[in-house]
Amino acid sequence: MRVGRAIWRFFGRPEVFDATLVAVLGAIAVLGIVTTVADAPPVAASTAMLLVSVFPLLVRRRHPVPVAVAVVALDIVDTLTFSANPTVTSAMIALYSLGRYTAGRRTLVTTAALTAAYGVALVLQAPTQSLAITVYPVAVGVGQLVRARAELRERANRERADEAVRAERRRIARELHDVVAHHLSVINALVGGARAVMPPEPPEAREALLSAEQTARQALTEMRHLLDVLRADGPGGGEATGAGAAGLPTLVEQAGAAGLPASLAVEGSPVPLPAAIDLAVFRIVQEALTNTRKHASGARATVRISYEERAVEVEVLDDGTAVSASSPGSSPGGFGLAGMAERVALCGGRLRTGPREAGGFEVHARLPL
């Protein structure tokens, strides 16, 4: 199954698909020429025109209008010169490409002009085949329909990606609220304790400590209000923020229990990480493993954490079918690659995701300490 998917992805690439299409049509044309050149030279000549007309299809996506004009011109020449019953295979593909890769007045004018020219050729040479003129606008219309559906799908994907980023920002804010609130609480307690035990003199120092204590208390109150707004703005409430790099062994074990064989490698000496980076490390690995389990059935994953003097690196590799890097939300309730990038950017780090040359998918993040 994995080999079949790899073959499908290979031939699904636009340049490979077009080259294969041209090769198949060219081979059919060459076979037709060989089998008819002796007994029916006009048919062989018409088939040779078909052979010539398939080559422009190699650039039908980049230059749809010139390709459509060139192929239809060859089809008209074939109709007027060699064949009263022309083959329009190349022309239909070219006109479909015209509708698929162009839009607006340009498409309408080109279609009308080519249809009219082809209609005149049919009336002059093959009036009994005049209904064949309808295939031109139909081919363009099919291309336009496919184009419209692709644009709607792309718009929906962008909206999902934007929502994933917004949801992840809310999630990050909720998590960081707990972290910052904890530090403010500690500051408030330390300042209050210092103010309680320090001598009455000098009064300026006591007033400064009192002001610091009040400021910390006010900041805590404002952060709680902010968290209330964030929780009301989107789904999901305050999740526990105890997850961090220390929880990665358990996370890898849970992935194995869920059907994804995974291993964890730690390089360097583990050091305490800042709270935001600690959370980011855990969430990146969590989402990467979830993506692999969902999109690459039967794959194996390797998690590597490298502690350096000024940074920590996180890498998750799998050997399964590559997941599209544009996936906005890869797992139910997860934040996907877009949210992962948002989290790494918040920490001032760099993220690299995408298919590996050896097969599978890679997630690599470097977070400065």
N, C-alpha and C positions, 0 to 999 in steps of 0.2 A: 504493500500500500504506500509506503514511504517513497519507493522508487517511482510509482505511478504519479504521486503528487509532484515529485521533482521534475518528471517529464512534462507534466501539465504546466508547471510554472515556467519551464524553459520555453515551450512552444507558445505560451501565453504572452511572452514579451513581444511588444509591437513589431520590432525589427525582424525578429525570428519568424513571427507569424506571417508577415508580409513576404519575406523571402521564401517561405515554404509555399505560400499561396501561388506566387509567381512560378516557382519551380514545378508545382503540380500542373498548373494550367499550361505552362510551356511544354512539359512532357506530353500532355494530351495533344497539344497542337502538333508537335514533332511527329508523334505516332500517326496522327491524321494525315500529315503531309506524306509520310513514307508509304502509307497504305493506299493513297489516292493519286499519287503523282503520275502513275503509269496509265491508269484507266480513266481518270477524270481530272485533267489538268486544271480546269476552272475551280473545282472544289479544292484542289491542293493549293491553288493560289489564294483562295479565300481563307483557307486554314493558315496560310503563311501570314496573312494580314492579322489574324487572331494572335499568332505568335508574337508579332511585332507589338500589338496593342497591350500585351500583358506586362511588358517591362516598365511602362510608366507607373504601374501600380506599386512599385517599390517605394515611391515617394508620395503616395496618395494622402498620407496623414499630414505631411508638412506643406504640401502644395496641392490642395484638393481642387482648386479652380483650374489651374493649368493642366493638371492630369485629366480632369473631366473633359476639357476642351479637346485635348490631344486624342484621347481614346474615342470620343464621339466622332471626331473628324475622321479617324481611321475607319470607324464603323460605317460612316456615310460613304467614304470612298469604296469600301467593300461592297456596300449595297448597290452603288451606281455602276461599279466596274465588273465585279466577279459574281456576286451572289444575289439572286432575287429573294432568297430566304435567309437573311443574315443571322449570324449568331451574335447575341448581344451580351454575352457573359461578362466580358471585360467592361463594357459600357455600364452595365448595371452596378458592378462593384465600384466603378469610378463615381457614378452618380450617388450611390449610397454614401460614399466617402464625402462627396460634396455636401450632402445634407448633414452628415455626422460631424464634420469639422469646420463648417462655416455657418453663419447665421445672418439674418436680416435681409436687407434689400439685395445685397450681393448674391445671395443664394437664389432669391426669386428671379432676378434678372438673368443670371446664368442659366437656370433651369428652363426659363421660358425661351431663351434664344436657342439652346441646344435642342429642345423639344421641337421647336418650329423648324429648325434646319433638318432634323431627322425626319419630320413629317413630310417635308417637301421631297426628300430623297425617296421616301416610301411611295408617295403619290406618283413620282416619275418612273420608278423602276418596279415597284411591287405593290400596286394599289390593293391587291387582295389581302395584303398583310398590314393594312393601314391601322388596324387596332393595336398593333405592336407599339404604336406611339405612346400608349398609356403606361408602358413599363417605366418610362423615364421619370415622370413626376411621382409615380408610386415609389420607385427606388429612393428618390430624394426625400419623399415624405417619411419613409421608414427610417432613414438616417436622421432626420429631424426629430422623430419620436425617440429614438435611442439617445440622441443628444440631450433632449429635455429631461429624460429620466436620469441620465448621468448627472446633469446639473442639479436636479433635486436631491439626488443621493449625496452629492458633494456638499450641498448646502446643509443637509441634515447632519453630515459628519462634522462640519465646522461648528454647528450649533452644539453638538454633543461634546466636541473638544472644548469649546468655550465654557460650557457648563461644568465639565470635569475640572477645568482650571479653577473656576470660581468655587466649586465645592471643596477642592483641595486647599484653597486659600482659607476657607472657613475652618476646615479641619486643622490646618497648621495653626491658625490663630487660637483655636480652642486648646490645642496642646500646649502652645507657648504661654497661654494665659496661666495654666497651672504651674509651669516652670518659673515664670517671672513672678507670679504671686507668691510662690514659696520663698524666693530670694527676698522679695520685699517684706515678707513676714519676718524673716530672719533679721533683716536690717532694722525693722521696727522694734523687734524684741531687744536687739543689742543696744540700740540707741536708748531705749527706755531703761534698760538695766544700767547703762553707763550714767544716765541722768539721775537715777535713784541713788547711786552710791558715791557720786562725785561731791566734793565739798561745795558749800554755797558760793564760795568765791572761786573764780571771778563770775559775776552774773552773766556776762556776755556769752561765756561758754555754755551755761545752763540754757540760756535762751536759744542758742544755736542748736543744741541737742533737742530742745523742745520743738523748735521749728522743723528739724529733720524728722522727728517722730510724727508730727502732724502731717507733714508732706507725704511720708510713706503710707500713713493711714488713708489719706485722701487718694493716693495713687491706687491703693488696693480697692477702694470703693469704686473708682472710675473703671478699673479693669473688670470688676464684677458686672457693672452696667454694660460694658462693651461685650462681655461674654453673653449676657442675656440677649443682646441684639443679634449676635452671631448665631445663637441657637434658634432664635425666632426666624432668622433669614433663610435657614436651610435645614434639611433633614439631618438627623444624627446628633445626638447629644454629646456631652462631655465624656469622651472615652478615657479610659485609664491610660496614663502616660508612663506607666512603669516599664513599658517595652523599651528595650535598648540593645546594644551590642551583646550584653550578657545573656540575652534571651535567644540569641541565634542558634545555639545547639538545640534547644527545645523546638524552635521553629523548623529546623532541618529535619528533626525526628518526626514532627507532625506532617511535614511534606511527604516523608517516606511512608507513613501510615496511611496517607491519603492516596497512595499509588504513584508517587513520584520519587524514584530513587535519587537521593541527593547526598552530597558529602560537603563537609566544611573544612577549609584549610585556613589557619591563622598564621600569618607571617609577622615577625617582629614581636616586641613585648607589648602586650595589651596595656593601655593607659586609660585612666578615667577621661571620658570625652565630655565636652560641653553638652548640656542637655539637648539643645536643638540638633546638634550633629549626631548625638547618640540615638535620638528618635529617627533621624533621617536614615541612618545606617539600617536600622531595623525595618523601617517601612519600605526602603528600596528593595531589600532582600525579600521581604514578604510579598510585595507586588510582583517582582520578577518570578518568584517560584509559582505564584498563583497563575500568572500568564502562561508559564510553561506547562503547568498541569492542565490548563484549559485548552490551549491551542496546539500542544505538541504531545499527543497521546503516545505513550510508550517511550518517551525520551528520558534521558538522565541529566541531572543538573549538578553543577559544581559551584560552590560558593567559596569565594576567597576574600579574606579581610587582611589587609596589610597595614600595619601601624608604622608610620614613619615619624621623623622628628617634627615635621611641620604639617603633616597631612595624614589622612587615613583614606585608603583606597578600598572600594567595594566592587567586586566583580562577580557576576552570576552568568555562567555559560551553560548552554544546553546543546544537545546533539539532535534535536527534533526538527520538525518543520518550522521554518522561520516565520515569526509573527510580523505582520506589517508594522513598521515603525510609526505609522500615522494613526495607529489605533488609539482613540481618545480615552476609552474606558475599557480596559481589558478584562476586568473581572467584576462580578456582581459586588457592588459596594466598594470596589477598589477605585483608585484614582488614575490608573492607566499611565501611559508614558508621558502624557502632557502634565499630569499632576506630579509625576516623578521629577520632571524637569523643573517644575515650579519649586518643589522642595529643595532641590539641589541648588538652584539659583538663589534661594533665600539664604542658604548657608555660604554663599560665595564660591561654590564649587563648579566643577565641570562634569557634564554627563555625556556619555556616548552610548547610543543604542543602535542596533541594526543587525542584519544577517551576517553570519560569519562566512568566510571563504570556504572553510572546511565543512560547512553545513551547520544548521542550528542558528541560535540567536545569542546575542551578547548584550549585557547591560554592564557598563563600567562607569563608576562615579569616583571622583577625587574631591575630597572635602578638606579644606584647609583648617588647621588647628590654631 
